[in-house]
């Protein structure tokens, strides 16, 4: 019903998926203005949706959440439910990518002594995101395309992720 390809969907010299899909089906897109997971792809092949997942783990997670899950929900007749959003006070001014893309980072929401929700990004120490420590994330922070700056202390909406809990520590 749905084909999911978890390799060869990017732009490397050994990535042939998109080339094959272009020759044999209808390529819908190859790259999105978002990251991580920018090099995901989608196509139709003989009436079957084909989703190509990019390689970095966090990008693969986003591609599954945003592209595969809605398809599975539709095939099963389930309503497409979006994770709840909450407003939080940002604890730091995040760094932005130079490209004009939508960027998503994992964050940690905590509840302070005044019952106010605060959020900080879980930082990566290398160019590519590490999985270590990201299991503590309980939200996704989306920086919209064209946004150049947020200030620490500003309120912003974030997308809740499982588990929906807010530790009381800062």
C-alpha positions in Angstrom: 0.0 0.0 0.0 2.9 2.4 0.8 6.6 1.9 0.0 9.1 3.4 2.4 12.7 3.5 1.4 15.2 4.1 4.1 18.3 4.6 2.0 19.4 6.1 -1.2 17.1 9.1 -1.1 19.6 11.9 -0.7 22.1 13.3 -3.2 25.2 11.2 -2.7 27.0 9.3 -5.5 25.4 6.0 -4.5 21.9 7.3 -4.1 19.8 6.0 -7.0 16.3 6.0 -5.6 15.1 9.3 -7.0 16.7 8.6 -10.4 14.8 5.3 -10.6 11.5 6.8 -9.4 11.8 9.6 -12.0 12.2 7.1 -14.8 9.4 4.7 -13.6 6.9 6.9 -11.8 6.0 10.5 -11.0 8.4 12.3 -8.7 6.4 14.6 -6.4 9.4 16.2 -4.6 13.1 15.7 -3.8 14.1 18.0 -1.0 12.0 20.2 1.2 12.6 23.6 2.7 13.0 22.1 6.2 15.6 20.5 8.2 16.7 18.0 9.4 15.3 15.6 6.8 15.6 18.0 3.9 16.6 15.3 1.4 13.4 13.2 1.9 11.4 12.5 -1.2 8.0 11.4 -2.3 6.7 9.8 -5.5 3.9 7.8 -7.0 4.7 4.5 -8.7 1.8 2.7 -10.4 -0.7 4.4 -7.9 1.4 3.6 -4.9 3.0 6.3 -2.7 6.7 6.0 -2.2 8.4 7.9 0.6 12.2 8.2 0.7 13.6 8.8 4.1 16.8 10.8 4.5 19.7 9.2 6.4 20.3 11.3 9.6 18.3 9.8 12.4 16.5 13.0 13.5 15.6 13.8 9.9 14.3 10.3 9.4 12.1 10.8 12.5 10.6 14.0 11.1 10.0 12.4 7.7 8.1 9.5 9.3 6.1 11.9 11.5 5.2 14.4 8.7 4.9 12.1 5.7 4.5 8.4 6.6 2.2 8.7 9.6 -0.4 10.8 7.7 -0.4 8.2 4.9 -0.8 5.3 7.3 -3.6 7.2 9.1 -5.4 7.7 5.8 -5.1 4.1 4.8 -6.4 2.9 8.1 -9.2 5.5 8.1 -7.9 7.2 11.2 -8.1 10.9 11.8 -4.9 12.8 11.3 -4.2 14.2 14.7 -1.5 16.7 15.2 0.4 16.7 18.5 -0.7 19.4 20.9 1.0 22.8 21.0 1.8 24.8 24.1 3.3 28.3 24.6 6.6 28.3 26.5 9.1 30.9 27.5 12.4 30.3 25.7 15.4 30.1 28.0 17.9 31.1 25.3 18.2 32.7 22.0 18.7 29.8 19.5 21.2 29.7 16.7 19.6 29.8 13.2 20.7 28.0 10.1 21.8 30.4 7.3 19.5 28.8 4.7 16.0 30.1 4.3 14.4 26.9 5.5 12.1 25.8 8.3 14.3 24.3 11.0 13.1 21.9 13.7 15.1 21.2 16.9 14.3 19.1 19.9 13.7 20.8 23.1 13.1 20.2 26.8 10.2 21.9 28.5 10.4 22.2 32.3 7.9 23.7 34.8 9.3 26.3 37.2 8.3 27.1 40.8 5.7 29.5 39.5 4.1 26.8 37.3 5.4 28.6 34.2 6.7 26.5 31.3 10.2 27.1 30.1 12.0 25.6 27.1 15.6 25.1 26.0 16.9 23.5 22.9 18.9 20.3 23.2 22.1 21.2 21.5 24.2 19.1 19.3 27.9 19.1 19.7 28.8 18.2 16.1 27.4 19.1 12.6 25.0 16.2 12.6 22.6 15.6 15.5 23.5 12.9 18.0 20.9 10.6 19.4 22.4 10.6 22.9 20.5 12.8 25.2 17.7 13.5 22.7 15.5 10.9 24.4 14.9 13.6 27.0 13.2 15.8 24.5 9.6 16.4 25.1 8.9 19.0 22.4 9.9 20.1 18.9 10.7 23.8 18.4 10.1 25.0 14.8 11.9 28.1 13.5 9.9 29.3 10.5 11.3 30.1 7.1 12.6 33.6 7.0 12.9 34.0 10.8 16.2 35.5 11.7 16.2 35.9 15.5 14.4 35.0 18.7 15.4 36.5 22.0 15.7 34.6 25.3 12.6 35.1 27.5 10.2 35.4 24.5 7.1 33.2 24.4 6.8 30.8 21.5 4.6 27.8 20.6 6.2 24.4 20.6 4.9 20.9 19.6 4.6 18.5 22.4 6.2 15.1 22.0 5.8 11.9 24.0 6.0 11.8 26.9 3.7 14.7 27.8 5.4 15.6 31.0 7.2 18.6 32.3 9.9 18.0 34.9 10.0 20.6 37.7 13.7 21.4 37.4 15.8 24.1 35.7 
